[in-house]
């Protein structure tokens, strides 16, 4: 049993006097100087506003600190009910306001979102990664939007249990069957694809991936047929797939990254540029080599390479564009 002292360390938030007796009683023990407390306090206040709850928050800080535990300004954007403008129309959405911030430090304005979300800034004239308020006249305004939801997964060979490095998948719809593509990583066979709410088809990419491998089974999808991977994305939590692929008869000694007279480095380089072209949204109109020249000629070309993965990989690509 834990004895909770209410004399000095408890904040008691009661329902208003004109309301009925509270429907719930909640006690929360929280470290006020923690990142979790920054999220939890906003959630608890919204919960107290939408329900009849008698809330007691017991502060339980760490006894000794060698440095400041919280080094960020944080706002949890959550409204207890829909918000409307003066003309009765639905407002553009909740927002966070930071005021009276120190001007000398260098800030980064970003979003704390679920892992599966890809959120990007769509309306801001400043570099949000390097915000120096001393150089800003009237503050900074930024709008963010949810651009994509990630579909993640793992692909292994059921016979060996090893990840199939270099295997390529494409994700698309009936009208655009190859909208997004990805490559299975050597590390645990991990892969990820951008998507949005809807029904999608996932399949092996045309070429060596489809020539050498067949999909043997998969879990986390909406289809039972092995060679037809149908998945439905109807949640903000994203999706995680387990895919097992086997080599076709007569292809047991072939490697998806070796063939066609090209070594592994050349295949991986072409796969990178194909994926980059798909990310930008256009087709592959000309070949680009590491020497900085283009097959179509005319003008100098600067090739920019980034070595990263996941969200950081997507962030680098946006900065380069």
Secondary structure in CASP SS format (residue, H / E / C, confidence):
PFRMAT SS
TARGET T0000
AUTHOR 0000-0000-0000
METHOD secondary structure of the structure
MODEL  1
X C 1.00
X C 1.00
X C 1.00
X C 1.00
X C 1.00
X C 1.00
X C 1.00
X C 1.00
X C 1.00
X E 1.00
X E 1.00
X E 1.00
X E 1.00
X C 1.00
X C 1.00
X C 1.00
X C 1.00
X C 1.00
X C 1.00
X C 1.00
X C 1.00
X C 1.00
X C 1.00
X E 1.00
X E 1.00
X E 1.00
X E 1.00
X E 1.00
X E 1.00
X E 1.00
X C 1.00
X C 1.00
X C 1.00
X C 1.00
X H 1.00
X H 1.00
X H 1.00
X H 1.00
X H 1.00
X H 1.00
X H 1.00
X H 1.00
X H 1.00
X H 1.00
X H 1.00
X H 1.00
X H 1.00
X H 1.00
X H 1.00
X H 1.00
X C 1.00
X C 1.00
X E 1.00
X E 1.00
X E 1.00
X E 1.00
X E 1.00
X E 1.00
X E 1.00
X C 1.00
X C 1.00
X C 1.00
X C 1.00
X C 1.00
X C 1.00
X C 1.00
X C 1.00
X C 1.00
X C 1.00
X C 1.00
X C 1.00
X C 1.00
X C 1.00
X C 1.00
X C 1.00
X C 1.00
X C 1.00
X C 1.00
X C 1.00
X C 1.00
X C 1.00
X C 1.00
X C 1.00
X E 1.00
X C 1.00
X C 1.00
X C 1.00
X C 1.00
X C 1.00
X E 1.00
X C 1.00
X C 1.00
X C 1.00
X C 1.00
X C 1.00
X C 1.00
X C 1.00
X C 1.00
X C 1.00
X C 1.00
X C 1.00
X C 1.00
X C 1.00
X C 1.00
X C 1.00
X E 1.00
X E 1.00
X C 1.00
X C 1.00
X C 1.00
X C 1.00
X C 1.00
X C 1.00
X C 1.00
X C 1.00
X C 1.00
X E 1.00
X E 1.00
X E 1.00
X E 1.00
X E 1.00
X E 1.00
X E 1.00
X C 1.00
X C 1.00
X C 1.00
X C 1.00
X C 1.00
X C 1.00
X C 1.00
X E 1.00
X E 1.00
X H 1.00
X H 1.00
X H 1.00
X C 1.00
X C 1.00
X C 1.00
X C 1.00
X C 1.00
X C 1.00
X C 1.00
X E 1.00
X E 1.00
X E 1.00
X E 1.00
X E 1.00
X E 1.00
X E 1.00
X E 1.00
X E 1.00
X E 1.00
X E 1.00
X E 1.00
X E 1.00
X E 1.00
X C 1.00
X C 1.00
X C 1.00
X C 1.00
X C 1.00
X C 1.00
X E 1.00
X C 1.00
X C 1.00
X C 1.00
X C 1.00
X E 1.00
X E 1.00
X E 1.00
X E 1.00
X E 1.00
X C 1.00
X C 1.00
X C 1.00
X C 1.00
X C 1.00
X C 1.00
X C 1.00
X E 1.00
X E 1.00
X E 1.00
X E 1.00
X C 1.00
X C 1.00
X C 1.00
X C 1.00
X C 1.00
X C 1.00
X E 1.00
X E 1.00
X E 1.00
X E 1.00
X E 1.00
X E 1.00
X C 1.00
X C 1.00
X E 1.00
X E 1.00
X E 1.00
X E 1.00
X E 1.00
X E 1.00
X E 1.00
X C 1.00
X C 1.00
X C 1.00
X H 1.00
X H 1.00
X H 1.00
X H 1.00
X H 1.00
X E 1.00
X E 1.00
X E 1.00
X E 1.00
X E 1.00
X E 1.00
X E 1.00
X C 1.00
X C 1.00
X C 1.00
X C 1.00
X C 1.00
X C 1.00
X C 1.00
X C 1.00
X C 1.00
X E 1.00
X E 1.00
X E 1.00
X E 1.00
X E 1.00
X C 1.00
X C 1.00
X C 1.00
X C 1.00
X C 1.00
X E 1.00
X E 1.00
X E 1.00
X E 1.00
X E 1.00
X E 1.00
X E 1.00
X E 1.00
X E 1.00
X C 1.00
X C 1.00
X C 1.00
X C 1.00
X C 1.00
X C 1.00
X C 1.00
X E 1.00
X C 1.00
X C 1.00
X E 1.00
X E 1.00
X C 1.00
X C 1.00
X E 1.00
X C 1.00
X H 1.00
X H 1.00
X H 1.00
X H 1.00
X H 1.00
X H 1.00
X H 1.00
X H 1.00
X H 1.00
X H 1.00
X H 1.00
X H 1.00
X H 1.00
X H 1.00
X H 1.00
X H 1.00
X H 1.00
X C 1.00
X C 1.00
X C 1.00
X C 1.00
X C 1.00
X C 1.00
X C 1.00
X E 1.00
X C 1.00
X C 1.00
X C 1.00
X C 1.00
X C 1.00
X E 1.00
X C 1.00
X C 1.00
X C 1.00
X C 1.00
X C 1.00
X C 1.00
X C 1.00
X C 1.00
X C 1.00
X C 1.00
X C 1.00
X C 1.00
X C 1.00
X C 1.00
X C 1.00
X H 1.00
X H 1.00
X H 1.00
X H 1.00
X H 1.00
X H 1.00
X H 1.00
X H 1.00
X H 1.00
X H 1.00
X H 1.00
X C 1.00
END
